[in-house]
């Protein structure tokens, strides 16, 4: 499900119950940030389509389009920590996007996470509260796994 937001009218979006809003998350269950983003999406009443991108790697076109829609360069969307980034020589500035995308597809752990796609926008949700920029307003308190408050008791987003 790649969401095409060009055909969604803002009035329709405003009247759409949260539970019906189409949301896709490229998720890694071993990642705390990814788990927090998934919890925030569910906290606003949305059950997203969860894509385990490590096992269901997106196509090269979908990956490139998602990165671009998030306003990132391909290089900015590569995860370095805990990946074969250095071993593969991906730090070489001369590498072009096509080569970087091929490396990401061959080693999906290189795809930074989580990407979230909604009719409101696409974001690489690091830190996790970035997802609130592309979700309907939520005034219910929320804290991350580690106890860090994201939405306080007054329904105000912290940070």
N, C-alpha and C positions, 0 to 999 in steps of 0.2 A: 504494500500500500504506500505509494509515494503520494503525498497530498498535493494536489494542484489547487493552490489558493486563489488562482486568477479567476475562478468561476464562483467564488463564494462571496456573496454580497454582505457588506458589513452589517446591514440591518438584520439579515438572516442570522449572522453570527451572534449578534446581540440578543436575539430571541431564542437561540438554540440552548436547550438545557445542557449543562456541562456534560452529563452522561452521554450525550450524543455527539459531542465534539470529537472529530477524528484526530487522534494523536498517535504518533509513532515514536518509539524510543529505541535507539541502538544501544543495547544494554549488555553489560558484563556483570553478572551476579557476584563476581569476586571483588568488584570495585566498590568501595564505600561511597564514593561520589555518585556512582551510577545507582546504587541502592537508594540513596537519599533523594535523587531526582525522581526515581520511580515512585517513592513514597509521597513526594510532594504532588505529583500528578494525580495519584489516587486520592490524596487528601482533599483536592478540589472537586472530587466526585467523578473523575474520568478514569475509565479502565482503558489504558492504551494498548495498542498493538506492540508487543514486546518482541524485538528482533534480537536474537542472540547472534550478533554479527560475527562472533568468533567461529561459529558453526554454519551460519547462513550469511556468508559474506556478500555484500551488495555488489552489483555489477560495477564495472569501471565508470560507466556513464552516471549511474545513480550516486556513486561516491563523489565524483567530480561535481555533479550538480548540487549535492547536499553541502559540500564544502563551500562552493560559490554562494549558495543561498544563505549560508551562515555568515557571509562576508569575510571569509578567511582565505588565505592562500593555502595551497596544498601543503607547503612546508609547515605552516602554522598548525595544520591539522594532524601532524605526525606526532605520535607519542614517543618520547625518548626513554623515559624511566621504565625499567623492567622489560625492555624490548631489545631486539638485536640491532637497533639503530646504528650504533657505532661499528659493530662487527660487519654490517653490510656496507659500511662506507657512506651512509646517507647524509653525513655531515659535509660532504663535498658540495660547495656552493654551485658548481657548474651543472649539477644534476637538474634536468628539466622536469616539469610537472608530470609528464607522461611516465618518466622513469620512477618518480616517487610514488605515483599511483600504482604502478605495477608492483613495487615493493610492498605497498600496503595491502594489495590483494593477495600477494604470495604469503604475507605474514600479517594477518588481520590484527594481531596484537599491536601493530604499529598505528592503527586507526585510533586516534584519541577519542575518549568517550566521556559522557554519553552525548550523542547527537539526539536532539528532539525536534520533531517536525510537526507543526500544527498549522491550522489555517491562518494564525496570527503571524507566524514566522518560523524560522529555523535557527537553532542555536547549538553551539557546543557548550554544554552546561557545566562549565568549570569556572567558578565554584557552582555548587548545585543550585543555589538560589537564583541563578540566571534564568532558570526555567520559568520563574514567575513572570518574566517579561513577555512570555508567549502563551500564557494560560489566562483563563478568566480570573477576575479578581476573587480573592479569597480572604476573608477576615477572621478565619478560625485559627487559633494558635497552633504553631507547629515548631518542633525542635528536631534537629538532625539526630542520627544514631548516637553521636557523642554528647548530646545534650545541648549543643549550640542552638540558641533560639533564632529562628528565621522569621517567624510571624509571632509577635508578642501577644499577651493576653488581651490587649486592646484592638487586635487585628491589624496592627501596623507592622509593615515589613521592616525588619531590622537590617541596616546597612544600605 
